[in-house]
Amino acid sequence: MKGFDISNSNEFSKVPKDLFYFITNCPLQDLGFLDQLKNDQYLVSCNSVYYFKIISQKNIPFVLRLKQNEKSHFGLNFSEVREIKNELRSHSSFSGFHFHHGGEANTSETYLSAIRKLKSLITELGIEKPLSLNLGGGFSHLSLKEIDEVFSYAGQELKGHKIVIEPGRYFTEETGQCFAEVSDIQNDGEGLIVNLNVSRECHLKWSRINQIKILKDTDSVNRFTGKSMRVYGNTCYEDDLIAVIHHPHKEEIAVGDTVVLSNISGYSLGWNTGFNGIPQIKIEFK
Ligand SMILES: Cc1ncc(COP(=O)(O)O)c(C=O)c1O
């Protein structure tokens, strides 16, 4: 790991210093923190032609962000890049391209096809200098074999250029656990509806919770079993659904039990907001 993908000065203030920073989606008005960095310590990703026009007048090393699809509001589409190709070719601070395919549906083909398009764009623009090509994040659904395939392909098709990635969830997805207490249970015939004293909306957004383990610490005789479990949070929001677990366990669950939820991603740390007056979760690093 060489550094961080940073979106604003506040985020910059929270990460270790003296690394490399890839600055994505940062408001132009908030770029003042670049004064603290040397020119070879960062790249600013331009999100629009307008952004590019401003950045290219300053002494700031930059890349262009390419749209992941026509509907995305992040980045330039290929025709916009073509329109500024002469400025790009002659600009000494132009350093490459960036894309990020977010969301849940990435496969190795997502990257292979993006690499093919990138290669054809670079060839078409007639850019010969080595570029920094940032393939973004979104790797969490790919196996190691598929990631290897993506890198081999990138190495082969984009030879001579520097390949950068900025994975987030891939490293943090499985790191967290959440301890919670069961506050109510219904059996609606389909399975159990279990309410916890934590919430997706307040504490667990962007986690894909796939397991609930019961630490039986109550001696309640009113215990429930079911072939599925819909686990809800404690806000007033109807869709505060934390997880749906099929064939959860052979054990029985009771109000007052402490449970452990697995697969709490690093993103949930940032979403631990305390919406709806519900207290934030206490976080411990171990
Ligand atoms: C520009 C950019 N790069 C990388 C990431 C990391 O994505 P992931 O956690 O899916 O790897 C994000 C996440 O929002 C992002 O916006």
The ligand as an SDF file (V2000), in Angstrom:
LIG
                    3D

 16 16  0  0  0  0  0  0  0  0999 V2000
  -13.2460    6.7540   -6.1580 C   0  0  0  0  0  0  0  0  0  0  0  0
  -13.3380    5.5600   -5.2820 C   0  0  0  0  0  0  0  0  0  0  0  0
  -12.3210    4.6690   -5.2790 N   0  0  0  0  0  0  0  0  0  0  0  0
  -12.3480    3.5690   -4.4960 C   0  0  0  0  0  0  0  0  0  0  0  0
  -13.4210    3.3120   -3.6640 C   0  0  0  0  0  0  0  0  0  0  0  0
  -13.4100    2.0280   -2.8590 C   0  0  0  0  0  0  0  0  0  0  0  0
  -14.4050    1.1750   -3.3040 O   0  0  0  0  0  0  0  0  0  0  0  0
  -14.5450   -0.3140   -2.7240 P   0  0  0  0  0  0  0  0  0  0  0  0
  -14.7050   -0.1860   -1.2520 O   0  0  0  0  0  0  0  0  0  0  0  0
  -15.7650   -0.8690   -3.3920 O   0  0  0  0  0  0  0  0  0  0  0  0
  -13.3030   -1.0600   -3.0870 O   0  0  0  0  0  0  0  0  0  0  0  0
  -14.5010    4.2020   -3.6190 C   0  0  0  0  0  0  0  0  0  0  0  0
  -15.6530    3.9520   -2.7520 C   0  0  0  0  0  0  0  0  0  0  0  0
  -16.6260    4.6520   -2.6820 O   0  0  0  0  0  0  0  0  0  0  0  0
  -14.4660    5.3600   -4.4560 C   0  0  0  0  0  0  0  0  0  0  0  0
  -15.4710    6.2390   -4.4950 O   0  0  0  0  0  0  0  0  0  0  0  0
  1  2  1  0
  2  3  1  0
  2 15  2  0
  3  4  2  0
  4  5  1  0
  5  6  1  0
  5 12  2  0
  6  7  1  0
  7  8  1  0
  8  9  2  0
  8 10  1  0
  8 11  1  0
 12 13  1  0
 12 15  1  0
 13 14  2  0
 15 16  1  0
M  END
$$$$
